Amino acid sequence: MTRRKREVTILRGNCSLSDLRPGEGGVVRRLGAVGETRRRLQDIGLISGTRVTCERESPLGDPVAYRVRGATMALRRADAGAVEVER
């Protein structure tokens, strides 16, 4: 994603799940993943309208723990980047 597109996304209030910092949350709006990755994200509850909160980051920054529907799970930043959330 180019810098300009990222700025426009932030102005709309949408960002990727990987952009959230610990303590921040959002509502899932869209999954950009395809194939097995998309199915895996849906299986863990990341569907449109689901509230997600970033819980904590690992010391090296990857993976990141997110709270989804009452459960805490770790996602790689690459997978989290395919989930669009509205802050």
ABEGO torsion letter per residue (X at the ends): XBAAAAAAAAAAGBBBAAABBBGBBBBBABBABBEAAAAAAAAAGBBBGBBBBBABBBAAGOBBBBBBGGBBBBBBAAAAAABBBBX
